[in-house]
Amino acid sequence: MTEQPTLAVQWFFGRVTSVAAELFLRVRWPGAEDGPTLPLLPKIHQVSVAGPRSRYARTLEHRLGMTPVVGDTGLWHATLAEPCFWTPQQPYVYVASLHVELQNGVTSEISLQLGVPVLVARQRRLEQEGRNFVLRGAALHRVDTLSLAKCHDSSTALVLSQPSDEVCAEATSIGVGVVADLGQLPATEVAAELRRVALWPAVRIAILPSAARLEPALRQETAHVVRAQRWTPADAAGISEWAQVLVSERGDVLDGMTPREELPVLVWAQRCGEAGQSDNPDAADSRTQVELYRQACDSLQAEVAGQREFAGYLVG
């Protein structure tokens, strides 16, 4: 019996304005290059996108068919008119659906959420919907529904090492931005993990290791995730050409060691003790955790004021 190849689907956007957003779906059959020939691969009969949807608003949904891009097998396209963006305040999502026929005749539907991106890095700032956006993020030790709700209410992003799909799904629905810290991964594992987290609209920034090598296709398919690099004055590798944002340690900032490049800089401070987390992760309830971390972000902002313009403050 022939083993059915699995599908890998990646969504990404081309040109995005308030008038229209160019949506693309890339469909791959991992391993198909060395396995089944094209006639044996699953057949895609219909691809569509529906939305927008939000738990905080009643919307009039539309369903739009997607068309295959001529000359590029596995790439589908649609234009969303007057798109609703995914932001923590209004986390609008769309749902893409693919109807697939397997070789044994069984049909199935693959669905995935997507969000129209709106966060961009520009010169020394982050911008959201064309306005300056200052990020405040908390590296919580414990994430649950209560802490996510508090993050949403206080406009606090989550900073998580390789965040799980379950947390990303809930953050996408509730409206909590996620900074995915992939900085400890071996360079060879970055591409697959970046593609995974980029499937979730809540993931707005990914911190990547300096040694990461990002191929053009990977950059295109994850372009809605802002790429950040940890920066230290002693970093022999320098600033990677793919970096859009730099993450600098509090100590280096206070010593006057900040990057000279015209890139947004996020300040990172290890202040677990101030957030009641140094010895006992359960020292504070979920909502109090977030309040303490948010206060630590504000304290950090005041502490480094005057060093340079910063795009955000992260506390772990």
Buried (B, 14 or more C-beta within 10 A) or exposed (E): EEEBBEBBBBBBBEEBEEEEBBBBBBBBBEEBEEEBEEEEBBEBEEBBBBBBBBEEEEEEEEEBEBEBBEEEEBBBBBBBEEBBBBBBEEBBBBBBBBBBEBBEEEEEEBEBBBBBBBBBBBEBBBBBEEEEBBBBBBBBBEBBEBBBBBBBEBBBBBBBBEBEEEBBBBBBBBBBBBBBBBBEBEEEEBBEBBBBBBBBBBBBBBBBBBEBEBEEEBEBBBBBBBBBBBBBEEEEEEBBEEBBBBBBBBEBBBEEBBBEEEBBBBBBBBBBEBBBBEEEEEBBBBBBBBBBBBBBBEBBBEBBEEBBEBBBBBBB
